[in-house]
């Protein structure tokens, strides 16, 4: 895993997951009653592949524990994260060859999913930025695909949303995998074995779920690699004091 501290800038291009990003001013809460917190899990979900809720996740999969997200360890996939000085993660990018997958996870109400609404906001923001987005059917339902201008030239991106029990995973494929998912099977394996630990706390709807560096890193067993840093805030959580949905997409981290 490669990680960097937030210094306010970086050298890698980034995907624009900001259109439709969770609004910190969102007033709706997802309250939990005390008797619901301790309610036993009634059994495994019928979901045959992930992202999984922590209550339904299969056992025996090696994972990188990043707090609300447990990222599976898959051969050929490099995990790049950026965190602030307190160890709070602002961006997660998985890289396999020329393709990348950026992950974000957010609170959702228990009554319904929010991907349809968020997808509409993403499409509107892309349109405002002069980028046409197309809705297509994918493995997880309706996705958004677009072609954006990056420093390296035109680049394809694909937004995928997965509604879970009181959470939303937003995945952004970048590069060749945005057009043909089969070209980067390790990234698909990561998404299909991703685990979400929502926790029991009441949170504003669309609030990013807390992500953190593993303890062995925060304890100083590994140091930051500034050469592999990425710009902050593009993983769905707005940078401090910054409005979401303001940056144009410029995806695909630089290949090492």
C-alpha positions in Angstrom: 0.0 0.0 0.0 1.2 3.5 -0.8 -0.1 6.4 1.2 0.6 10.1 1.5 -0.2 12.9 4.0 -2.5 15.7 2.8 -0.3 18.6 1.8 -3.0 20.3 -0.2 -1.6 19.2 -3.6 -0.3 16.3 -5.4 1.2 15.1 -8.7 -1.3 12.4 -9.7 -4.3 13.2 -11.8 -7.6 12.2 -10.2 -11.1 11.2 -11.0 -13.8 13.7 -10.4 -16.1 12.0 -7.9 -17.2 15.4 -6.7 -20.2 15.9 -8.9 -23.1 14.6 -6.7 -20.7 14.2 -3.8 -22.4 14.2 -0.3 -23.4 17.6 0.8 -22.2 18.4 4.3 -25.2 20.7 4.8 -27.6 17.8 4.3 -30.0 18.0 7.2 -31.6 14.5 7.1 -30.4 12.1 9.7 -30.6 8.4 9.8 -31.5 7.8 13.5 -31.2 4.5 15.2 -33.3 3.5 18.2 -31.5 1.8 21.1 -33.4 -1.5 20.6 -32.3 -1.6 17.0 -28.6 -1.3 17.7 -28.5 -4.6 19.6 -30.9 -6.4 17.4 -29.3 -9.7 16.2 -28.6 -10.4 12.6 -31.3 -12.6 11.2 -29.1 -14.4 8.7 -27.0 -13.8 5.6 -28.3 -11.6 2.8 -29.2 -13.2 -0.6 -26.5 -11.0 -2.2 -24.2 -13.4 -4.2 -21.4 -10.9 -4.5 -20.3 -7.7 -2.9 -19.8 -5.0 -1.9 -21.0 -6.8 1.3 -22.3 -5.4 4.5 -20.1 -6.5 7.4 -23.0 -8.6 8.7 -23.2 -10.7 5.5 -19.6 -10.8 4.4 -18.0 -14.2 3.6 -15.1 -15.3 5.9 -11.6 -16.1 5.0 -10.8 -13.1 2.7 -7.6 -11.2 3.4 -8.4 -7.5 3.8 -6.9 -4.2 4.4 -8.9 -2.6 7.2 -9.5 1.1 6.4 -12.3 1.6 8.9 -15.7 1.7 7.2 -14.2 -0.1 4.2 -12.4 -3.4 4.2 -10.5 -3.6 1.0 -9.6 -7.2 -0.2 -6.0 -8.0 -0.9 -5.9 -8.9 -4.6 -2.7 -9.8 -6.5 -1.8 -7.2 -9.1 -3.7 -4.4 -7.4 -1.9 -1.5 -5.7 -3.8 0.4 -3.0 -3.1 4.1 -2.8 -4.6 6.2 -0.1 -4.2 9.8 1.1 -4.8 10.8 4.7 -4.5 13.9 6.8 -2.1 14.2 9.7 -4.6 12.5 12.0 -4.8 9.4 9.8 -8.2 10.3 8.4 -8.4 9.0 4.8 -9.6 11.4 2.1 -9.0 9.2 -0.9 -8.7 5.5 -1.9 -7.6 4.5 -5.3 -6.9 1.0 -6.5 -4.6 0.7 -9.5 -4.2 -2.3 -11.8 -2.2 -1.7 -15.0 -3.5 1.3 -16.9 -6.9 1.2 -15.0 -7.9 2.5 -11.6 -10.9 2.3 -9.3 -11.7 5.0 -6.8 -13.9 4.2 -3.8 -16.1 6.2 -1.6 -18.7 5.1 1.0 -21.5 7.2 2.5 -24.4 7.1 4.9 -27.9 6.4 3.5 -31.3 6.2 5.1 -32.7 2.8 6.1 -35.9 3.3 4.1 -34.4 3.6 0.6 -31.3 3.8 -1.5 -29.9 7.1 -2.8 -27.9 6.0 -5.9 -30.6 7.2 -8.3 -30.6 10.7 -6.8 -26.8 10.9 -6.6 -26.4 9.6 -10.1 -28.7 12.4 -11.4 -26.6 15.0 -9.6 -23.4 13.6 -11.0 -24.9 13.7 -14.5 -26.1 17.3 -14.0 -22.7 18.5 -12.7 -20.9 16.8 -15.6 -23.3 18.5 -18.0 -22.6 21.9 -16.3 -18.9 21.2 -16.9 -19.5 20.6 -20.6 -19.2 16.8 -20.3 -21.9 14.5 -21.8 -22.6 11.4 -19.7 -24.5 8.3 -20.8 -26.6 6.1 -18.6 -26.0 2.4 -19.3 -27.0 -0.9 -17.7 -24.2 -2.6 -15.8 -23.6 -5.4 -13.3 -25.0 -3.2 -10.5 -27.8 -1.5 -12.3 -27.7 1.8 -14.1 -24.2 3.4 -14.4 -22.9 6.6 -15.8 -20.2 6.7 -18.5 -18.4 9.7 -19.8 -15.2 10.8 -21.5 -13.3 13.7 -19.9 -10.2 15.6 -20.8 -7.2 14.9 -18.6 -3.6 16.1 -18.8 -2.8 12.9 -20.8 -5.7 13.5 -23.2 -9.3 12.2 -23.4 -10.0 9.6 -20.7 -13.0 7.4 -20.0 -14.7 7.2 -16.6 -17.5 5.1 -15.3 -19.6 5.8 -12.1 -21.1 2.8 -10.4 -23.3 3.0 -7.3 -24.2 0.2 -4.9 -26.9 0.7 -2.3 -26.5 -1.3 0.8 -28.2 -1.4 4.2 -27.9 2.3 5.2 -24.9 2.9 3.0 -23.9 3.7 -0.5 -20.7 2.6 -2.2 -19.7 4.9 -5.1 -17.0 3.4 -7.4 -15.4 5.2 -10.2 -13.6 3.2 -12.9 -10.9 5.1 -14.8 -9.0 4.3 -18.0 -9.6 1.1 -20.1 -11.7 -0.6 -17.4 -14.3 2.3 -17.7 -15.1 1.0 -21.2 -14.6 -2.7 -20.8 -14.6 -4.0 -17.2 -13.1 -7.3 -18.3 -9.7 -5.7 -19.1 -9.0 -5.3 -15.4 -10.5 -8.3 -13.6 -8.5 -7.7 -10.4 -10.4 -4.4 -9.9 -13.7 -6.1 -10.3 -12.6 -8.7 -7.8 -11.8 -5.9 -5.3 -15.3 -4.4 -5.8 -17.1 -7.7 -5.5 -15.3 -8.6 -2.3 -15.4 -5.1 -0.7 -16.9 -5.0 2.8 -18.7 -2.0 4.4 -18.7 -1.6 8.2 -21.5 1.1 8.6 -21.4 1.2 12.4 -24.4 2.0 14.6 -24.0 5.8 14.9 -26.7 8.1 13.5 -25.2 10.1 10.7 -26.5 12.7 8.2 -27.6 11.2 5.0 -24.7 11.3 2.4 -22.1 11.9 5.1 -18.9 10.1 4.2 -18.4 7.1 6.5 -15.2 7.4 8.6 -12.1 5.9 6.9 -8.7 5.6 8.7 -5.3 4.3 8.1 -4.4 0.9 9.6 -2.9 1.0 13.1 0.5 -0.3 12.0 0.9 2.8 9.7 -0.3 5.4 12.2 2.0 3.8 14.8 4.9 4.7 12.5 5.8 1.3 11.0 5.5 2.8 7.5 6.2 6.3 6.3 4.5 8.5 3.8 5.6 8.3 0.2 5.1 11.9 -1.1 6.1 10.9 -4.7 2.9 8.9 -4.9 0.5 11.4 -3.4 -2.8 12.3 -4.9 -4.9 15.4 -4.7 -7.1 15.6 -1.7 -10.9 15.5 -1.6 -11.5 13.6 -4.8 -12.6 10.4 -3.1 -16.0 11.8 -2.3 -15.3 13.6 1.0 -15.0 17.4 0.3 -11.8 19.0 1.5 -12.3 21.2 4.6 -14.1 24.4 3.7 -14.6 23.4 0.1 -17.9 22.9 -1.7 -18.4 19.6 -3.5 -18.9 19.3 -7.2 -16.6 22.0 -8.2 -13.7 20.2 -10.0 -13.8 18.7 -13.4 -12.9 15.1 -13.9 -9.2 14.4 -14.6 -8.9 10.7 -13.8 -6.3 7.9 -13.8 -3.4 8.1 -11.3 0.0 8.0 -12.9 1.2 4.5 -13.5 4.4 3.7 -11.7 
